[in-house]
Amino acid sequence: MEQREVIVVGSGPAGSSCAKALTDAGVDVLVLERDALPRYKTCSGLLFGQTQELLRRYFNADAPDSVYCEPRLLDADNVVEWKPDGSYVPYYWEIDKDGVEFSRSYQNIWRNHFDKWMLDSCGAEYRDHSRVIDYSAGDDHVDLRVAGTRGEAIREYRCQYLIGADGNASVVRRGLYPRDQGSAAGILQSYFRIESMGSLRPHSFSVFFLPEVGEVFSCVHEKDGYMVLCVGGINGRKLRKSMETFRTFLADRFQVRLGEWWRDEGCQMQLGQPVFGQGRVVLTGEAAGCIYLNGEGISAAIDSGYRAGQAVAEAMKNGGDAVKLCAERSADIVAHIDKCLSQMHFLTVSL
């Protein structure tokens, strides 16, 4: 049985940020990732101003050139919401937090490259192709069994703390709350080569809250010559139909011509109050329910992840309840989640 001080499950922004806080505190930490790295993540791939600030605060760095795609920057003036009459207005996607106004220039990145850069920058050892089968928590340790996804033998680990940063379908969270289903918003995203943007504004991010287009929302933007179409609904219902309707809408309304299809990707986002774990098992990021439902998931992941790592490091050094410390450190994140819920008009209409 391999022994580590802390094991983090999940290598996305929450897991990498959590590991960064722990390594900053001198803690021995191992990150386990189920998929092969680098891996894709369903996301617009826009770094909002708050995310940019958090990278500088916690990683002392800006995202490197290698993670960007074209167009590299989207100014707020090019992020627009289209109205039923064919007009558009600026869409202020990012809701100011704690009275702070962030940059309205959004950085356009590929998530697989961005997430791998964050992981490489956190200072922790990591292993991909590692799927958590189950775990059991005692008073002073957690034991877990991990299967290799390429046929490797099952490995056993023991750690002082286990941190679940493994997203919406968290295995770690399910071990604590097996009946916790909750409601969820589903997202489907499709990539097509661009033949013609038609009358859509070039290098823009266009958002639609039109019932004739999709169940909840639809949006479209560019990445390296691809047009990325995204539709959202409740619990993933009707997403395929919504995507076909959206494609027809773009062709009819804006004369958009799509070329070769590349890929589809999808995910769900939990709707509900965050939970931060029990005993020696701590949750963070989407696994804890820490996501801003205005679409700004990366900043919530980074911020909640780093604070969870700080809480565990503090508990290891000074004693105390790591879960309680995590909840206390994340109180303003929870408040901002509620603020986003109250201000997102598509949620008040749809839920």
C-alpha positions in Angstrom: 0.0 0.0 0.0 1.4 3.4 -1.1 1.1 6.1 1.5 0.8 9.8 0.8 -0.1 12.8 3.0 -2.9 14.0 0.6 -4.4 12.6 -2.5 -6.4 14.8 -4.9 -8.7 13.1 -7.3 -9.2 15.2 -10.5 -6.6 17.2 -12.5 -8.8 20.1 -13.7 -8.4 23.7 -12.5 -9.9 22.8 -9.1 -7.6 19.8 -8.5 -4.4 21.6 -9.8 -5.2 24.7 -7.7 -5.8 22.6 -4.6 -2.5 20.7 -5.2 -0.7 24.1 -5.6 -1.9 25.3 -2.2 -0.8 22.1 -0.6 2.6 22.1 -2.2 3.0 25.8 -1.3 2.5 24.6 2.3 5.1 21.9 2.0 2.6 19.0 1.9 3.2 15.7 0.0 0.4 15.5 -2.5 -0.5 13.1 -5.3 -3.0 14.0 -8.0 -4.9 11.2 -9.7 -6.7 11.6 -13.0 -9.0 9.0 -14.6 -8.4 10.1 -18.2 -5.3 10.3 -20.4 -3.6 13.7 -20.2 -4.1 16.1 -21.8 -7.9 15.6 -21.9 -10.8 17.7 -23.2 -13.3 19.4 -21.1 -16.6 20.8 -22.2 -16.2 24.5 -21.9 -16.4 27.8 -23.9 -12.6 28.1 -23.2 -12.8 31.7 -22.2 -10.7 33.0 -19.3 -12.7 35.8 -17.7 -11.1 38.7 -15.9 -11.5 37.0 -12.5 -9.8 33.9 -13.7 -6.9 35.9 -15.0 -6.5 37.6 -11.6 -6.6 34.3 -9.8 -3.9 32.8 -11.9 -1.6 35.7 -11.0 -2.6 35.5 -7.3 -2.2 31.7 -6.8 0.2 30.7 -9.6 2.1 34.0 -10.1 1.7 33.6 -13.8 -0.4 34.4 -16.9 -1.6 31.6 -19.2 1.3 30.9 -21.7 1.1 31.4 -25.4 0.8 27.6 -26.0 -2.8 27.4 -24.6 -4.3 30.2 -26.8 -6.4 29.9 -30.0 -7.5 32.5 -32.5 -9.0 34.9 -32.0 -6.8 35.2 -28.9 -8.9 37.9 -27.2 -12.6 38.8 -27.1 -13.4 42.2 -25.8 -16.6 42.7 -23.9 -18.0 44.8 -26.8 -17.9 41.6 -28.9 -19.8 39.5 -26.4 -23.4 40.1 -27.4 -26.9 38.9 -26.7 -29.2 38.8 -29.7 -32.9 39.9 -29.2 -36.0 38.5 -31.0 -36.2 41.6 -33.2 -32.7 40.9 -34.6 -30.9 43.6 -32.6 -28.2 42.9 -30.1 -26.9 44.4 -26.8 -23.7 43.8 -24.9 -23.9 40.7 -22.7 -22.0 41.2 -19.4 -21.3 37.6 -18.7 -19.0 38.2 -15.7 -20.8 39.4 -12.6 -18.7 41.6 -10.5 -17.5 39.9 -7.2 -17.2 41.7 -3.9 -17.5 45.0 -5.6 -14.4 44.4 -7.8 -14.6 45.0 -11.5 -12.5 42.7 -13.6 -11.0 43.0 -17.0 -13.7 42.7 -19.8 -11.1 41.2 -22.2 -11.7 37.5 -22.3 -8.8 35.2 -23.3 -9.7 32.4 -25.8 -8.0 29.1 -24.9 -8.0 25.4 -25.5 -9.0 23.7 -22.3 -6.9 20.6 -22.8 -3.7 22.6 -23.1 -4.7 25.1 -20.4 -5.5 22.4 -17.8 -2.3 20.5 -18.5 -0.3 23.7 -18.1 -2.0 24.3 -14.7 -1.3 20.7 -13.6 2.4 21.0 -14.7 2.6 24.3 -12.7 1.2 23.0 -9.4 4.3 21.3 -8.2 2.6 18.0 -7.4 3.2 14.5 -8.7 0.3 13.3 -10.8 -0.8 10.0 -12.5 -3.3 9.7 -15.3 -5.2 6.6 -16.3 -6.1 6.2 -12.6 -9.7 5.5 -11.8 -10.9 5.5 -8.2 -12.9 2.4 -7.5 -13.8 3.0 -3.9 -12.5 4.3 -0.7 -13.1 4.0 3.1 -12.4 6.8 5.6 -11.2 6.2 9.2 -10.6 8.7 12.0 -7.1 9.6 10.9 -6.7 8.2 7.3 -8.5 7.3 4.1 -7.8 4.1 2.2 -8.6 3.9 -1.5 -8.4 1.5 -4.4 -7.4 2.7 -7.8 -7.7 0.9 -11.1 -5.5 1.6 -14.1 -7.6 2.3 -17.2 -5.2 0.4 -19.5 -5.5 -2.9 -17.7 -3.0 -2.3 -14.9 -3.4 -4.0 -11.6 -5.4 -2.3 -8.8 -3.3 -0.1 -6.6 -4.0 0.6 -3.0 -3.3 4.0 -1.3 -3.5 5.4 2.2 -3.6 9.2 2.9 -4.3 11.5 5.7 -6.8 13.4 3.6 -8.7 12.6 0.3 -9.8 15.6 -1.7 -12.5 15.2 -4.4 -11.9 17.6 -7.3 -13.3 15.2 -9.9 -16.1 17.3 -11.3 -19.9 17.0 -11.5 -19.9 13.2 -11.7 -17.6 13.0 -8.7 -16.8 9.5 -7.5 -15.5 11.0 -4.2 -18.8 12.9 -3.6 -20.9 9.9 -4.5 -19.0 7.9 -1.8 -20.2 10.4 0.8 -23.7 11.1 -0.6 -24.8 8.1 -2.6 -28.4 9.4 -2.9 -27.5 13.0 -3.7 -28.8 13.4 -7.2 -29.8 17.0 -7.4 -31.0 18.8 -10.5 -28.6 19.7 -13.2 -28.2 21.8 -16.3 -27.0 19.9 -19.4 -24.8 21.3 -22.1 -24.0 20.0 -25.6 -21.2 21.6 -27.6 -20.4 20.9 -31.3 -17.4 21.9 -33.4 -17.6 22.6 -37.2 -15.2 24.1 -39.7 -16.3 27.6 -40.7 -17.2 28.1 -44.3 -18.9 31.4 -43.8 -19.8 33.5 -40.8 -22.6 35.1 -42.8 -23.8 38.2 -41.1 -22.6 37.2 -37.6 -20.1 39.6 -36.2 -16.6 38.1 -36.7 -14.5 37.4 -33.6 -17.6 37.6 -31.4 -19.4 35.5 -28.8 -23.1 35.5 -29.6 -25.6 34.5 -26.9 -29.3 33.7 -27.5 -32.1 33.2 -24.9 -34.8 32.5 -27.5 -37.3 29.7 -26.9 -37.6 29.0 -30.6 -33.8 28.2 -30.7 -33.2 26.1 -27.6 -34.6 24.9 -24.3 -32.6 27.4 -22.2 -29.8 29.1 -24.0 -27.6 28.9 -27.1 -24.3 30.5 -28.0 -21.7 30.4 -30.7 -18.0 31.6 -31.1 -14.8 30.9 -33.0 -11.7 28.8 -32.2 -8.9 28.3 -34.7 -11.2 28.2 -37.7 -13.9 26.2 -36.0 -17.3 27.5 -35.1 -18.3 26.2 -31.6 -22.0 25.8 -31.1 -23.4 25.3 -27.6 -26.9 24.6 -26.3 -28.1 24.3 -22.8 -31.1 22.6 -21.1 -32.3 21.2 -17.9 -31.0 17.7 -17.1 -29.8 17.3 -20.7 -33.2 16.9 -22.1 -33.8 17.7 -25.8 -30.2 18.8 -26.4 -29.7 17.0 -29.7 -32.9 18.5 -31.0 -31.9 21.9 -29.7 -28.6 21.7 -31.5 -30.2 20.9 -34.8 -32.7 23.7 -34.3 -29.8 26.1 -33.5 -27.9 25.1 -36.7 -31.0 25.8 -38.8 -31.5 29.1 -37.0 -28.0 30.3 -37.7 -28.3 29.3 -41.3 -31.7 31.0 -41.8 -31.1 34.1 -39.7 -27.5 34.9 -40.3 -26.6 32.8 -43.5 -24.0 30.9 -41.5 -22.4 28.0 -43.5 -20.9 25.2 -41.5 -18.3 22.9 -42.9 -16.9 19.5 -41.7 -18.0 18.4 -38.2 -15.1 17.7 -35.9 -16.4 16.7 -32.4 -19.2 16.8 -29.9 -18.8 17.1 -26.2 -21.2 17.5 -23.3 -21.5 17.8 -19.5 -23.9 18.6 -16.7 -23.7 21.3 -14.0 -25.2 20.6 -10.6 -27.8 23.1 -9.3 -27.8 23.4 -5.6 -26.0 24.5 -2.5 -22.3 23.5 -2.2 -21.2 20.8 0.2 -17.6 20.4 1.3 -17.3 16.9 2.5 -17.1 14.9 5.7 -14.3 14.0 8.1 -11.1 13.2 6.2 -12.8 13.6 2.8 -13.0 17.1 1.4 -14.8 18.3 -1.8 -14.0 21.2 -4.0 -14.7 22.7 -7.4 -17.7 21.2 -9.2 -17.5 18.1 -7.0 -18.5 20.4 -4.1 -21.1 22.3 -6.3 -18.8 25.4 -6.6 -19.7 26.7 -10.0 -20.9 30.1 -11.1 -23.9 29.4 -13.3 -23.3 32.5 -15.4 -20.9 30.1 -17.2 -17.8 31.2 -15.3 -16.8 27.8 -14.1 -13.0 28.1 -14.2 -12.7 31.0 -11.7 -14.9 29.2 -9.2 -12.8 26.0 -9.7 -9.4 27.8 -9.2 -10.6 29.8 -6.2 -12.4 27.0 -4.3 -9.6 24.6 -5.1 -6.9 26.7 -3.7 -8.9 27.5 -0.6 -9.6 23.8 0.0 -5.9 23.1 -0.2 -5.2 25.9 2.3 -7.9 24.5 4.6 -6.4 21.0 4.6 -2.9 22.3 5.0 -4.1 24.3 8.0 -5.8 21.3 9.6 -2.7 19.2 9.1 -0.5 21.8 10.8 -2.7 23.1 13.6 -5.5 20.6 14.0 -9.1 21.3 13.5 -11.9 20.2 11.1 -10.7 20.5 7.5 -14.2 20.4 6.1 -15.4 23.2 8.4 -12.3 25.3 7.6 -12.9 24.8 3.9 -16.5 25.9 4.2 -15.4 29.0 6.2 -12.8 29.9 3.6 -15.3 29.5 0.8 -18.2 31.5 2.3 -17.8 34.4 -0.2 -17.7 31.9 -3.1 -21.0 30.4 -1.9 -22.5 33.9 -1.6 -21.4 34.7 -5.2 -22.9 31.4 -6.4 -26.2 32.7 -4.9 -25.7 36.1 -6.5 -25.1 34.5 -9.9 -28.3 32.4 -9.6 -30.3 35.5 -8.7 -29.0 37.6 -11.6 -29.0 35.0 -14.4 -32.3 35.7 -16.1 -32.3 32.5 -18.2 -32.3 30.5 -15.0 -35.2 32.3 -13.4 -37.2 31.7 -16.6 -36.3 28.1 -17.0 -36.1 26.5 -13.5 
